[in-house]
Amino acid sequence: MIEVYDLAGANSLRFSPFCSRTKATLRYKGLDYTTIPIRFCDKDKLAFSKQDRVPVIRDDDTVVSDSWRIAEYLEDHYPEAKLFPGPGMKEACRFFNLYIDNTFHPALFPVVVYDIFEKIEPVDRAYFRENREARLGATLEDIAARRDDFRPRLKSVLADLEAVALGHEYLFEVLTYADFSLFGTLTWVTRVSDEPLFDAAPSLARWWDRMQARFEI
């Protein structure tokens, strides 16, 4: 059985967008897996992977880290069902995956960062505060007080995603890894925050409902 090292918050909350991508991919491919919870302060438990971030999978003697590299590994070694079903699809999914990581995440993060802080174990909070405040250049409290300043950027990105989802059952007509990229991020944000993401994005909301119904993780 494949082991997935999975970020855990308080009360066993699993909220990493990248781990959610991996778990949904495993479910889609019909592969059995078990999760091993990792807190922010448990990075030493990942030393065997020669890096310190989740997700990590262990498949017998094979260890793979990084959600995109894991997707490539699973597609190569367990080709059914397809993540990249057709010519050029892997490249298109890679581009979309980078858009989610480099555009959607930065738009989301300042809006929900304090919500994340409240959902993690107390033992992890000093690390999280120091790391995230250095990244954002302000205290978590200051960022939370300025949510309205960050929401226009988030709404702009949500409008892009609404346009992609409009009229489609899945983002690229058929289910691909692009759907798992976005699914992981929305799993993350809806588990840590009550931010109303779908008020102006009804097509995206319907896509989200379909994905949740199909991939309960």
FENKA-V554950 format. One record per pair of residues at least 12 apart in sequence whose ideal C-beta (glycine too) atoms are under 6 Angstrom apart, sorted by sequence separation. I is the first residue (numbers start at 0). GAP is how many residues later the second one is. D is the distance in Angstrom with one decimal. If there is no record, write none. Layout:
i:I gap:GAP d:D
i:I gap:GAP d:D
This chain:
i:6 gap:12 d:5.6
i:54 gap:12 d:5.7
i:70 gap:12 d:5.8
i:5 gap:13 d:4.6
i:56 gap:13 d:5.5
i:48 gap:14 d:5.3
i:50 gap:14 d:5.5
i:37 gap:16 d:5.5
i:48 gap:16 d:4.9
i:112 gap:19 d:5.8
i:185 gap:22 d:5.7
i:116 gap:23 d:5.5
i:113 gap:26 d:5.2
i:182 gap:28 d:4.9
i:1 gap:29 d:6.0
i:3 gap:29 d:5.2
i:5 gap:29 d:4.2
i:7 gap:29 d:3.6
i:112 gap:30 d:5.8
i:113 gap:30 d:3.7
i:0 gap:31 d:4.9
i:1 gap:31 d:4.3
i:2 gap:31 d:5.8
i:3 gap:31 d:4.9
i:4 gap:31 d:5.0
i:5 gap:31 d:6.0
i:6 gap:31 d:5.8
i:7 gap:31 d:5.7
i:0 gap:33 d:5.6
i:2 gap:33 d:5.8
i:4 gap:33 d:5.1
i:21 gap:33 d:4.5
i:109 gap:33 d:5.3
i:18 gap:35 d:5.5
i:18 gap:36 d:4.4
i:110 gap:36 d:5.5
i:17 gap:37 d:5.5
i:165 gap:37 d:4.4
i:15 gap:38 d:5.8
i:164 gap:38 d:4.3
i:110 gap:39 d:5.1
i:161 gap:39 d:4.0
i:164 gap:39 d:4.6
i:109 gap:40 d:4.4
i:161 gap:41 d:5.6
i:161 gap:42 d:4.9
i:164 gap:42 d:4.6
i:110 gap:43 d:5.5
i:157 gap:43 d:5.2
i:160 gap:43 d:5.4
i:21 gap:45 d:5.4
i:20 gap:46 d:4.6
i:24 gap:46 d:5.8
i:106 gap:46 d:4.7
i:6 gap:47 d:5.0
i:106 gap:47 d:4.4
i:21 gap:48 d:5.2
i:4 gap:49 d:5.2
i:17 gap:49 d:4.1
i:24 gap:49 d:5.9
i:28 gap:49 d:5.1
i:106 gap:50 d:4.5
i:3 gap:51 d:5.9
i:4 gap:51 d:4.2
i:28 gap:52 d:5.9
i:3 gap:53 d:5.5
i:27 gap:53 d:5.8
i:103 gap:53 d:5.2
i:102 gap:54 d:5.9
i:1 gap:55 d:5.6
i:2 gap:55 d:4.3
i:1 gap:57 d:5.0
i:118 gap:73 d:4.9
i:115 gap:76 d:4.9
i:111 gap:77 d:5.7
i:114 gap:77 d:4.9
i:114 gap:78 d:4.0
i:99 gap:81 d:4.8
i:107 gap:81 d:5.8
i:111 gap:81 d:4.2
i:38 gap:82 d:5.7
i:40 gap:82 d:5.7
i:95 gap:82 d:4.2
i:99 gap:82 d:5.9
i:40 gap:83 d:5.3
i:92 gap:83 d:5.4
i:111 gap:83 d:5.9
i:39 gap:84 d:4.1
i:92 gap:84 d:4.3
i:96 gap:84 d:4.5
i:110 gap:84 d:5.8
i:38 gap:85 d:5.3
i:92 gap:85 d:4.8
i:95 gap:85 d:6.0
i:99 gap:85 d:5.6
i:40 gap:86 d:6.0
i:39 gap:87 d:5.2
i:88 gap:87 d:5.9
i:39 gap:88 d:5.9
i:84 gap:89 d:5.9
i:82 gap:94 d:4.2
i:12 gap:106 d:5.8
i:70 gap:106 d:5.5
i:9 gap:109 d:6.0
i:8 gap:110 d:4.8
i:9 gap:110 d:6.0
i:8 gap:111 d:4.5
i:9 gap:111 d:5.1
i:24 gap:155 d:5.4
i:23 gap:156 d:5.0
i:20 gap:159 d:4.8
i:23 gap:159 d:5.6
i:20 gap:163 d:3.6
i:19 gap:164 d:3.8
i:16 gap:167 d:4.2
i:19 gap:167 d:4.1
i:16 gap:168 d:4.4
i:16 gap:171 d:3.9
i:14 gap:173 d:5.3
i:14 gap:176 d:4.7
i:14 gap:177 d:5.4
i:26 gap:188 d:5.4
i:23 gap:191 d:4.5
i:23 gap:193 d:5.7
i:22 gap:194 d:4.4
